[in-house]
């Protein structure tokens, strides 16, 4: 194992996630799936591991959609990704592979014609049918990473009406092809934010009422311990108290592998063996680093980009309060937010709190108190905005 904050990790080296993978495959046997996840929680690695381990009679095709800005680009990418993945499919004979690649090149060429954008529904149906034709009885799972961001981009370029039609048409395809077609949608911005904007603009449909939703958790305590122990072994100066370091990391970072990797990147720069007492120091250093190597300020950027201006103001005020406190009850939180926004109502605070909880910025205890989900993001927020 190597210390690798944010870099590519081979699926064979990904620690844990067996329980989540088994759960997600169980769901995909019956219906399509949305997995919500905090940015950098490990959703992309999870998808890669799912694709690498696979299931019998299931073909998976992973697509990263962040740079897709139109429906035609989406269709084109389907062909390109499938053509890239097919040579690895041992069940596909060479002549069938050559025929499919030749056919896909012709399809992509037709997508560049001016008339393609007016006929995208038929072209999308053809693309899905082409992929399904590769296996007469098997199931195809499209793993669409950053799907909400693609919807946001399509809405910006092609408008809300086209975006709504795309969602409705994807639902139609799921119903048409039944058990043979599944989608696994995920992304670092909440799908609920995109759908909410589309509802405001007139979409009364429920395009995902046939899709199950799951939340990707952080690493389990056992997997967090295994990752931390492996990273201790990768340090230039091997620590003595590995167990103590694992315990402190579990308490402070809660199984957030990306944060753990960044902290070990700092520990590796020490000119001596690290101890459990160094964990808090590197957490503080990472949170207050003006260069923000872990991109912790993205939380604020996401809020200011995808919330309405009014919601954004309330959300920032809420998080300012929570950054300065441990846990705060609703009544006290409303009063403290009013120090910044005197006219805010309790109803507005409750509504924005629900958005922040869905975005995994805020957590709620059983006794009704609120706080940041992640210590590192809380410390960074406090460092930047106090």
C-alpha positions in Angstrom: 0.0 0.0 0.0 1.1 3.5 -0.8 0.1 6.9 0.6 -2.1 8.2 -2.2 -4.5 11.1 -1.4 -6.8 11.5 -4.4 -4.8 9.5 -6.9 -5.8 6.4 -8.9 -6.1 3.2 -6.8 -6.4 -0.1 -8.5 -9.6 -1.9 -7.6 -7.6 -4.8 -6.2 -6.0 -2.5 -3.7 -9.3 -0.9 -2.4 -9.8 -1.8 1.2 -13.3 -2.9 2.4 -16.7 -2.1 0.9 -17.6 -5.7 0.6 -20.9 -5.2 2.6 -21.9 -2.2 0.5 -21.0 -4.0 -2.8 -23.1 -7.0 -1.8 -26.0 -4.7 -0.8 -25.9 -2.7 -4.1 -25.8 -5.9 -6.3 -28.7 -7.2 -4.3 -30.7 -4.0 -5.1 -29.6 -4.0 -8.8 -31.1 -7.5 -9.2 -34.5 -6.0 -8.7 -34.2 -2.3 -9.8 -31.9 0.6 -10.7 -30.1 2.4 -7.9 -29.0 5.9 -6.8 -26.2 6.1 -4.4 -25.7 9.5 -2.7 -22.3 10.3 -1.4 -20.3 13.1 0.1 -17.6 14.2 -2.3 -14.5 12.0 -2.0 -16.1 9.5 0.3 -15.0 6.8 -2.1 -18.0 6.3 -4.4 -16.0 6.1 -7.6 -13.6 3.6 -6.1 -16.6 1.6 -5.0 -18.0 1.6 -8.5 -14.7 0.5 -9.9 -14.5 -2.4 -7.4 -18.1 -3.4 -8.3 -17.2 -3.4 -12.0 -14.0 -5.4 -11.3 -15.6 -8.1 -9.2 -18.8 -8.1 -11.3 -21.6 -10.7 -11.3 -22.4 -13.6 -13.6 -24.3 -12.7 -16.7 -24.0 -8.9 -15.9 -22.1 -6.4 -18.1 -21.1 -3.2 -16.4 -20.1 0.0 -18.2 -18.7 2.8 -16.1 -19.1 6.4 -17.4 -17.8 9.5 -15.8 -20.3 12.2 -16.9 -18.8 15.4 -15.4 -17.7 16.7 -18.8 -20.9 15.8 -20.6 -22.9 19.0 -21.4 -25.5 17.7 -23.9 -27.7 14.7 -24.6 -25.9 14.0 -27.8 -22.6 13.9 -26.0 -24.1 11.4 -23.5 -25.1 9.1 -26.4 -21.8 9.4 -28.1 -20.0 8.6 -24.8 -22.1 5.4 -24.4 -20.7 4.1 -27.7 -17.1 5.2 -26.9 -17.1 3.7 -23.4 -18.6 0.4 -24.5 -16.2 0.1 -27.4 -13.3 0.7 -24.9 -14.6 -1.9 -22.4 -15.6 -4.7 -24.8 -12.1 -6.1 -25.6 -11.9 -7.1 -21.9 -15.1 -9.1 -22.2 -14.0 -12.8 -22.6 -17.5 -13.9 -23.5 -17.6 -11.8 -26.7 -16.1 -13.4 -29.8 -13.6 -11.5 -31.9 -15.8 -11.2 -35.0 -18.7 -9.9 -32.9 -16.4 -7.3 -31.3 -15.1 -6.1 -34.7 -18.7 -5.8 -36.0 -19.9 -3.9 -32.9 -16.9 -1.4 -33.0 -17.5 -0.8 -36.7 -21.2 -0.2 -36.1 -20.5 2.1 -33.2 -18.2 4.2 -35.3 -21.0 4.7 -37.8 -23.4 5.6 -35.0 -21.0 8.2 -33.6 -20.5 9.7 -37.0 -24.3 10.2 -37.4 -24.5 11.9 -34.0 -22.4 14.7 -35.5 -25.1 15.6 -38.0 -27.2 18.7 -37.4 -30.4 16.7 -37.3 -29.2 14.5 -34.4 -30.1 16.9 -31.7 -33.7 17.0 -32.8 -33.9 13.2 -32.8 -32.1 12.4 -29.6 -34.8 10.2 -28.1 -34.7 7.7 -30.9 -30.9 7.8 -30.9 -30.7 7.2 -27.2 -33.1 4.2 -27.6 -31.0 2.8 -30.4 -27.8 3.2 -28.3 -29.3 1.3 -25.4 -30.7 -1.4 -27.7 -27.3 -1.7 -29.4 -25.6 -2.4 -26.0 -28.3 -4.8 -24.9 -27.9 -6.7 -28.2 -24.4 -7.7 -27.1 -25.9 -10.2 -24.7 -29.2 -11.9 -25.5 -30.0 -12.9 -21.9 -27.6 -10.9 -19.7 -28.2 -7.7 -17.8 -26.5 -4.4 -18.6 -25.7 -2.0 -15.8 -24.8 1.5 -16.8 -22.8 3.0 -13.9 -23.2 6.8 -14.4 -20.9 8.7 -12.1 -21.4 12.5 -11.7 -24.9 12.1 -13.1 -26.4 15.1 -11.2 -23.6 17.3 -12.5 -24.3 16.2 -16.0 -28.0 17.1 -15.5 -26.9 20.5 -14.3 -24.7 21.0 -17.3 -27.5 19.9 -19.7 -29.9 22.2 -18.1 -27.5 25.1 -18.4 -26.9 24.4 -22.1 -30.1 22.9 -23.4 -32.7 24.1 -20.9 -34.9 22.6 -18.3 -37.4 21.2 -20.7 -34.8 19.0 -22.4 -33.4 17.9 -19.1 -36.9 16.9 -17.8 -37.5 15.0 -21.1 -34.2 13.1 -20.7 -35.2 12.0 -17.1 -38.6 10.9 -18.3 -37.1 9.0 -21.3 -34.6 7.2 -19.1 -37.5 6.1 -16.9 -39.3 4.9 -20.1 -36.2 2.9 -21.1 -36.0 1.3 -17.6 -39.6 0.2 -17.8 -39.3 -0.9 -21.5 -36.3 -3.2 -21.0 -37.2 -4.5 -17.5 -34.7 -6.8 -15.8 -32.2 -6.5 -18.7 -31.4 -2.9 -18.0 -30.2 -1.2 -14.8 -28.7 2.2 -14.0 -26.5 3.0 -11.1 -26.5 6.8 -10.7 -24.2 8.7 -8.4 -22.5 12.0 -8.0 -20.8 14.5 -5.7 -23.7 17.0 -5.8 -27.1 15.8 -4.6 -29.6 14.7 -7.2 -32.2 16.2 -5.0 -30.8 19.7 -5.7 -31.1 19.3 -9.5 -34.6 17.8 -9.3 -35.7 20.6 -7.0 -34.7 23.2 -9.5 -36.5 21.3 -12.3 -39.7 21.1 -10.1 -39.5 24.9 -9.7 -39.3 25.2 -13.5 -42.4 23.1 -14.0 -41.6 19.4 -13.8 -44.4 17.7 -11.8 -43.2 14.1 -12.6 -41.4 11.7 -10.4 -38.7 10.4 -12.7 -37.0 8.2 -10.1 -40.0 6.7 -8.3 -38.9 3.3 -9.7 -35.3 3.7 -8.4 -34.0 2.8 -5.0 -31.7 5.3 -3.1 -28.9 4.4 -0.7 -26.3 6.6 1.2 -22.7 5.6 0.8 -21.3 5.4 4.4 -17.7 6.0 5.4 -15.5 3.0 5.9 -16.5 0.7 8.7 -14.4 0.8 11.9 -12.7 -2.5 10.8 -11.9 -1.2 7.3 -10.7 2.2 8.7 -8.4 0.4 11.0 -7.0 -1.8 8.2 -6.4 1.3 6.0 -4.7 3.2 8.8 -2.5 0.3 9.7 -1.5 -0.1 6.0 -0.7 3.6 5.8 1.4 3.4 9.0 3.4 0.6 7.3 3.9 2.9 4.2 5.4 5.8 6.3 9.1 6.4 5.8 9.6 6.2 9.5 7.5 3.3 10.9 5.5 4.3 14.0 5.7 2.2 17.2 2.1 2.8 18.5 0.2 1.7 15.4 -2.8 0.7 17.4 -3.0 4.1 19.2 -2.8 5.9 15.8 -5.6 3.7 14.4 -7.8 4.5 17.4 -7.3 8.3 17.2 -7.8 8.3 13.4 -11.1 6.4 13.8 -12.3 8.9 16.4 -11.2 12.1 14.6 -11.8 11.2 10.9 -14.6 8.7 11.2 -13.7 6.4 8.3 -13.3 9.1 5.7 -10.5 7.5 3.6 -9.7 10.6 1.6 -9.1 12.7 4.7 -7.1 9.8 6.3 -4.9 9.7 3.2 -4.2 13.4 3.3 -3.3 13.3 7.0 -0.8 10.5 6.4 0.7 12.5 3.6 1.6 15.1 6.2 2.7 12.4 8.7 5.1 11.1 6.1 6.9 14.5 6.0 7.9 14.2 9.7 11.6 13.4 10.3 10.8 10.9 13.0 8.2 8.1 13.6 4.7 9.5 14.1 2.8 9.0 17.3 -0.9 9.2 18.1 -0.3 12.7 19.4 0.6 13.9 16.0 -2.8 13.1 14.5 -4.5 16.2 15.9 -1.6 18.4 14.8 -1.7 17.2 11.1 -5.5 17.5 11.1 -5.2 21.2 12.3 -2.4 21.8 9.7 -4.5 20.3 6.9 -7.6 22.3 7.9 -5.8 25.6 8.1 -3.6 25.2 5.0 -4.3 28.2 2.8 -3.6 26.1 -0.3 -6.3 23.7 0.7 -4.8 20.5 -0.8 -7.8 18.4 0.3 -10.2 20.9 -1.4 -12.2 21.3 1.9 -13.6 24.6 0.8 -15.7 22.8 -1.9 -18.5 22.6 0.6 -19.0 26.3 0.5 -18.6 26.4 -3.2 -21.3 23.8 -3.7 -23.7 25.6 -1.4 -23.2 28.9 -3.2 -23.6 27.3 -6.6 -26.6 24.9 -6.2 -28.7 26.6 -3.4 -30.8 29.6 -4.1 -29.3 32.9 -2.9 -31.7 33.0 0.1 -31.0 29.4 1.0 -27.3 29.9 0.5 -27.2 32.8 3.0 -29.1 30.8 5.6 -26.9 27.8 5.1 -23.7 29.7 5.5 -25.0 31.3 8.7 -26.0 27.9 10.1 -22.6 26.4 9.3 -20.9 29.5 10.8 -22.7 28.8 14.1 -22.0 25.0 14.0 -18.3 25.6 13.3 -18.0 27.5 16.6 -20.1 25.0 18.6 -20.1 21.3 19.3 -23.8 20.4 19.0 -26.6 22.9 18.9 -30.4 22.4 19.4 -32.9 23.8 16.9 -34.2 26.7 19.1 -30.7 27.9 20.0 -29.5 27.5 16.4 -32.4 29.7 15.1 -31.6 32.4 17.7 -27.9 32.3 16.8 -28.5 32.5 13.1 -30.7 35.5 13.7 -27.6 37.3 14.9 -26.5 37.3 11.2 -30.0 37.3 9.5 -32.4 39.0 11.9 -35.5 38.3 9.7 -34.9 34.5 9.3 -37.8 32.3 10.4 -37.6 29.0 12.2 -39.3 27.4 9.2 -36.5 28.6 6.9 -33.8 27.3 9.2 -35.5 23.9 9.4 -35.8 23.7 5.6 -32.2 24.6 5.0 -31.0 22.2 7.7 -32.8 19.4 5.8 -30.9 20.4 2.6 -27.6 20.4 4.5 -28.4 17.0 6.0 -29.2 15.6 2.6 -25.9 17.0 1.3 -24.1 15.4 4.3 -22.8 18.7 5.6 -24.8 18.5 8.8 -25.7 15.6 11.1 -28.5 15.3 13.7 -28.2 13.5 16.9 -31.0 11.3 18.4 -31.8 14.1 20.9 -32.3 16.7 18.1 -29.0 18.6 18.1 -27.1 19.5 15.0 -23.4 19.6 14.1 -20.9 19.2 11.2 -20.7 15.7 9.7 -16.9 15.8 9.3 -14.3 17.3 11.7 -11.9 18.2 9.0 -14.4 20.2 7.1 -15.6 21.9 10.3 -12.1 23.0 11.2 -11.5 24.3 7.7 -14.8 26.2 7.8 -13.8 27.8 11.1 -10.3 28.6 9.9 -11.6 30.3 6.7 -14.7 32.2 8.0 -14.1 32.9 11.7 
